[in-house]
Amino acid sequence: MILRNFFLIFLTLALPIQAGYYAMITDLGISAQSIALGNTHGYSDSSEAVFSNPATLKYSKGSSFSLFSAELMSDIDYLQLSLSTQTDFGSIGVGVYQQKVTNIPATYEYLEATIGMKKIVQVGSYDYKNSIYKISYQHPLGNHGSFGLSYNHYNVTIDSYTGRGNNIDIGFLAPLYQSTISLYAQNIIPNRQVYYSNNSAETLPTIISLTHIIPVKDLTFIPQLSHQRSQLLFSTGLSYKPSFIPYFQLLCGYKQQLDYTAKKHQKFTFGFGLTLFLLDVYYAYERSDYYLKDHTSYISLNYQL
């Protein structure tokens, strides 16, 4: 009950306000691998690339399936499902990313005349669901470059209110000596909004990320700069894949993120990955901002069909 009331207060504060910014649920991270590497972009070799840089679909061989599921504060469920396949004309991917909370208490405030005080009682419950649907296309550029394009549909349900919106992402990959540059821009059409049935709206934030993927023997460095809501954020990831254990890799990261009030936070993360034939399993850990649960773990799966 404490957790549900906490989230109810959160929703009340975060309800749509005209000219406010829409909260991107993908800021949590699109997979355990992504979270362990500081929410960096530009290296994914699976279908989850539709939620980061779609240009990296070039790394996915044949057909790929990705699954990521997480639970925060014991009540907030996250789910990412994606699928991609290669064709003679480039790669195509689809995916859905969802945040959901069920049975949130609906309350009513009234004045208790006998004691002259206001009281709050529960009169029912409702659900909250925030979903992003993606359709992505990737095409090679030259011998080693890549271009990607994603169409995004945003769908929000809060009790009896609904919200809808759409926008476009673009991504590029370009070789630079023995490294790779990734440029990823989310919601590139400016001033697009999610419109709600209660006549309010939130602006979809344009987020631009520039990432440098630098392999050095068994190590890969991934520094990244992002621009979001007029602020510059730095993140970085480090992957160690020992040559004597090619199916295992250690991951760590550092990230700066904005909360719903545009306040900057920072976190350190770490994890590991295992490759079992055609299946990749990733684990990530980070400290939680929620005081009742100080530790959060994530697991995601990638499967090459």
ZIQUI-V354480 format. One record per residue. RES is the residue in three letters. PHI is phi in radians with two decimals (999 if undefined). Layout:
BEGIN
res={RES,RES}
phi={PHI,PHI}
END
This chain:
BEGIN
res={MET,ILE,LEU,ARG,ASN,PHE,PHE,LEU,ILE,PHE,LEU,THR,LEU,ALA,LEU,PRO,ILE,GLN,ALA,GLY,TYR,TYR,ALA,MET,ILE,THR,ASP,LEU,GLY,ILE,SER,ALA,GLN,SER,ILE,ALA,LEU,GLY,ASN,THR,HIS,GLY,TYR,SER,ASP,SER,SER,GLU,ALA,VAL,PHE,SER,ASN,PRO,ALA,THR,LEU,LYS,TYR,SER,LYS,GLY,SER,SER,PHE,SER,LEU,PHE,SER,ALA,GLU,LEU,MET,SER,ASP,ILE,ASP,TYR,LEU,GLN,LEU,SER,LEU,SER,THR,GLN,THR,ASP,PHE,GLY,SER,ILE,GLY,VAL,GLY,VAL,TYR,GLN,GLN,LYS,VAL,THR,ASN,ILE,PRO,ALA,THR,TYR,GLU,TYR,LEU,GLU,ALA,THR,ILE,GLY,MET,LYS,LYS,ILE,VAL,GLN,VAL,GLY,SER,TYR,ASP,TYR,LYS,ASN,SER,ILE,TYR,LYS,ILE,SER,TYR,GLN,HIS,PRO,LEU,GLY,ASN,HIS,GLY,SER,PHE,GLY,LEU,SER,TYR,ASN,HIS,TYR,ASN,VAL,THR,ILE,ASP,SER,TYR,THR,GLY,ARG,GLY,ASN,ASN,ILE,ASP,ILE,GLY,PHE,LEU,ALA,PRO,LEU,TYR,GLN,SER,THR,ILE,SER,LEU,TYR,ALA,GLN,ASN,ILE,ILE,PRO,ASN,ARG,GLN,VAL,TYR,TYR,SER,ASN,ASN,SER,ALA,GLU,THR,LEU,PRO,THR,ILE,ILE,SER,LEU,THR,HIS,ILE,ILE,PRO,VAL,LYS,ASP,LEU,THR,PHE,ILE,PRO,GLN,LEU,SER,HIS,GLN,ARG,SER,GLN,LEU,LEU,PHE,SER,THR,GLY,LEU,SER,TYR,LYS,PRO,SER,PHE,ILE,PRO,TYR,PHE,GLN,LEU,LEU,CYS,GLY,TYR,LYS,GLN,GLN,LEU,ASP,TYR,THR,ALA,LYS,LYS,HIS,GLN,LYS,PHE,THR,PHE,GLY,PHE,GLY,LEU,THR,LEU,PHE,LEU,LEU,ASP,VAL,TYR,TYR,ALA,TYR,GLU,ARG,SER,ASP,TYR,TYR,LEU,LYS,ASP,HIS,THR,SER,TYR,ILE,SER,LEU,ASN,TYR,GLN,LEU}
phi={999,-1.05,-1.14,-1.17,-1.16,-1.04,-1.21,-1.06,-1.08,-1.03,-1.12,-1.07,-1.26,-1.76,-1.05,-0.93,-2.19,-0.95,1.30,-1.36,-1.71,-1.25,-1.44,-1.41,-1.18,-1.21,-1.09,-1.04,2.20,-1.59,-2.92,-1.11,-1.07,-1.07,-1.11,-1.09,-1.75,1.27,1.01,-1.51,-2.17,1.77,-2.19,-1.06,-2.00,-2.38,-1.16,-1.08,-1.04,-1.11,-1.78,-2.12,-1.63,-1.11,-1.13,-1.39,-1.06,-1.08,-1.42,-1.44,-1.61,1.15,-1.97,-2.40,-2.25,-2.28,-2.38,-2.43,-2.37,-2.59,-2.31,-1.96,0.94,1.14,-2.38,-1.71,-1.75,-2.04,-2.53,-2.17,-2.24,-2.60,-2.56,-2.46,-2.64,-1.61,-2.26,-1.21,-1.98,2.15,-1.83,-2.18,-2.45,-2.36,-2.92,-2.36,-2.18,-2.35,-2.09,-2.50,-2.35,-1.98,0.96,-1.34,-1.09,-1.67,-2.07,-2.39,-1.82,-2.51,-1.64,-1.47,-1.13,-1.19,-2.01,1.15,-2.24,-1.43,-2.23,-2.09,-2.20,-1.48,-2.03,2.77,-2.66,-2.61,-2.02,-2.23,-2.50,-2.18,-2.24,-2.16,-1.93,-2.24,-2.22,-2.19,-2.39,-2.18,-2.41,-1.14,-2.14,1.17,-1.45,-2.30,-1.48,-2.72,-2.20,-2.35,-2.43,-2.26,-1.74,-1.99,-2.07,-1.82,-2.44,-2.23,-2.25,-2.24,1.00,-1.64,-1.60,-2.29,-2.39,-2.42,-2.91,-2.68,-2.87,-2.27,-1.96,-2.33,-2.57,-2.37,-2.18,-2.49,-1.27,-2.45,0.95,-1.71,-2.27,-2.35,-1.81,-2.04,-2.10,-2.31,-2.14,-1.75,0.95,-1.31,-1.38,-1.24,1.09,-1.34,-2.26,-1.61,-1.72,-1.83,-1.24,-1.68,1.17,-1.98,-2.72,-2.28,-1.41,-1.31,-1.30,-1.47,-2.17,-2.05,-2.17,-2.04,-2.21,-2.07,-1.72,-2.13,-1.46,-2.36,0.97,-1.50,-1.87,-2.31,-1.67,-2.37,-1.32,-2.56,-2.04,-2.22,-2.07,-2.59,0.86,1.17,-2.17,-1.76,-2.09,-1.98,-2.43,-2.73,-2.27,-2.42,-2.05,-2.10,-2.08,-1.11,-1.13,-1.51,-2.34,-1.18,-1.64,-2.28,-2.54,-1.75,-2.28,-2.62,-2.82,-2.39,-2.51,-1.92,-2.38,-1.78,-1.55,-1.20,-1.75,1.20,-1.49,-1.47,-2.19,-2.34,-2.54,-1.88,-2.36,-2.70,-3.11,-2.69,-2.32,-2.24,-1.89,-2.06,1.02,-1.69,-1.94,-1.86,-2.05,-2.14,-2.20,-2.41,-2.36,-2.65,-1.26,-1.64,-1.47,-1.61,-1.19,-1.47,-2.50,-1.44,-2.26,-2.31,-2.04,-2.35,-2.37,-2.43,-2.24,-2.19,-2.26,-1.57,-1.36}
END
